[in-house]
Amino acid sequence: MIAVASGKGGVGKSTTALNLALGLRDLGLRVGLLDADIYGPSVPRLTGIREKPQLNDDKKMIPIVRFGLAIMSIGFLVEEDTAIDLARADGDVGHHPDAAGCRVGNP
């Protein structure tokens, strides 16, 4: 696994990650790309992916394949320009490290 991260937004993390994944694919490796940026997932825009991932029989999301890459993005789960509300399902509002119980909506 290779992580591309920065403490600053707008520096090209998604572009770098996508180009790195494509380069590794070109070397013959089997590659996937996970865009876990909750503040501005841009991989859907960079790849032109507009559809939502399908669910298998076990209700697990199947990555969307483009350019020979298995791609998943938080951007597939929310509408573009929609904020992600980091509130747990039990109503406790705050910044929680486990995003599994997050709600999606406009603030």
N, C-alpha and C positions, 0 to 999 in steps of 0.2 A: 504494500500500500504506500502511496505517495500522497502527502497532504500539501495543498497549496493554501497558505494562510497569510493574513496580514492584519495588523491592528488598525488599518486605515481603509476606508472604502474608496472605490474608484481608481484603483491602481492596476487593474488588469488581472485579478486573480482568476476569474472565470475564463478569460481569453487564454491565459497561460496554461491553465489546467486542461482546456480543450485541445490546445496545440500540443501539449505534452502527451495527452492520450492518443491523439492522431499519430504522433511520431512513434510512440511505442507500438501502435497497431501496425504501422508501416514496417517495423522491425519483425513482424510476424507474431507478436504477442497477443494474447486474448485480453482485452481491456474493457473496463467499465468506468463510467464517470458518475460520481454522486455529487450533486450540487445541494449542499445543506445550508446555504445562506438564507437565513430567515429574514434578513433586512432588505435584500434585493436580489433574489435569484435571477440570474440573467442567462443561464444555459438554454432555457427554452427559446429565448430571443436569438441567441447566437446560432442555434442549430435549426431554427425555423420550425420547431416542434410545437404544434398547437393542440394536439389531441391529449387526452388523459390516459394514463396507464390502465390496462385491463387487469381484472382480478382473475386468479385461477380458482379452481374448485375449493381450495383451502382459504379463500379470501385474501391471498397474498398478491401484492402488486407485481406485475411483470414489467421489467424495464423495457423502455421503448428503444428499439435498435435503429440507429442512424449512423451512416458513414462507417459501418462495421463496429460501432461502439454500443454497448448496453448502457443506456442513460437513464438516470433517475434524478428528479429535481423537486424540491419543495415547490417550485414554480408550477409544476404540473397539478398541484393540489389546491392552488389558490388562483383567483383571477388576477391579472396583471394590475399593478398599482393598488392592491388590497393589502392592508396591514395585517400582520399576524399578532393577535392578542395573546400575550403570554400569561394566561390565567388558567389555573388548574380547573378540571371539571368540577371540583368541589366548591368552586367560587373563590378560593383564596387567590387574590390577585398579586402579582409580583413577577420578578424575573426568576424563573425556575430552570435549572439545568436540564430537567427531563421534559422534553417537548412533547412527549407521548400524549399528554392530556390537554394539549393546547386547543383553543378555539380559534376559528378564523372569522374575521369580520372587520368592518370599518371601526376605527376607534371613536 
